[in-house]
Amino acid sequence: MLVVDEQLGPTRPDERDRAVATLRAAGLLTEPTPELQQLCAESTLTLEEARALLDRVGGPRSASFLGNSVGRRREQLLR
């Protein structure tokens, strides 16, 4: 949710609540399962290591990947 907040900028509380409800109803916003939370807690991969891995395989830069992904979602929601 933090990424969405940063990309969309300041909104009124009722707009944010409506957006969260819409994303949840569409199945695009869910809480992590206990299994996923445990997996994340055990992860030792740093952000720098992840960037290095993506650079080696020619993957997208994390900022552009997140920006493009959020941008597409935002366009879909605004239609």
C-alpha positions in Angstrom: 0.0 0.0 0.0 2.9 2.3 0.7 3.9 2.3 -3.0 0.4 3.2 -4.1 0.3 6.0 -1.6 3.6 7.4 -2.8 2.6 7.2 -6.5 -0.9 8.7 -6.1 0.1 11.5 -3.8 -2.1 13.0 -1.1 -5.8 12.1 -1.2 -8.8 12.7 1.0 -9.4 9.9 3.5 -12.7 8.9 1.9 -10.9 8.5 -1.5 -8.2 6.3 0.0 -10.8 4.1 1.8 -12.8 3.8 -1.5 -9.6 2.9 -3.4 -8.6 0.3 -0.8 -12.1 -1.3 -0.8 -12.0 -1.4 -4.7 -8.6 -3.0 -4.7 -9.7 -5.6 -2.1 -12.9 -6.4 -4.0 -10.9 -6.9 -7.2 -8.5 -9.3 -5.4 -5.6 -6.9 -5.9 -5.0 -6.1 -2.3 -4.8 -8.9 0.3 -3.0 -9.5 3.5 0.0 -11.8 3.4 -0.6 -15.3 4.7 1.2 -16.5 7.8 3.3 -18.7 5.6 4.3 -15.8 3.4 5.1 -13.7 6.5 7.4 -16.5 7.8 9.1 -16.8 4.4 9.7 -13.0 4.4 11.0 -13.1 7.9 13.5 -15.8 7.0 14.7 -14.0 3.8 18.3 -12.8 3.8 18.3 -11.1 0.4 19.1 -7.4 0.6 17.7 -4.8 -1.7 21.2 -4.3 -3.1 21.6 -8.0 -3.8 18.2 -8.1 -5.5 19.2 -5.1 -7.7 22.4 -6.9 -8.6 20.6 -10.0 -9.6 18.1 -8.1 -11.8 21.0 -6.2 -13.4 22.8 -9.5 -14.2 19.8 -11.0 -15.9 18.7 -7.8 -17.6 15.7 -7.4 -15.5 13.9 -4.0 -15.0 15.2 -1.5 -12.5 13.1 -1.7 -9.4 12.0 1.9 -9.5 10.9 1.7 -13.1 9.3 -1.7 -12.6 7.2 -0.5 -9.6 6.4 2.8 -11.3 5.2 1.1 -14.5 3.2 -1.4 -12.5 1.5 1.2 -10.3 1.0 3.5 -13.3 -0.9 0.8 -15.2 -3.1 0.0 -12.1 -3.8 3.7 -11.6 -4.9 4.1 -15.2 -7.2 1.0 -14.9 -8.8 2.4 -11.7 -9.3 5.9 -13.1 -11.3 4.6 -16.1 
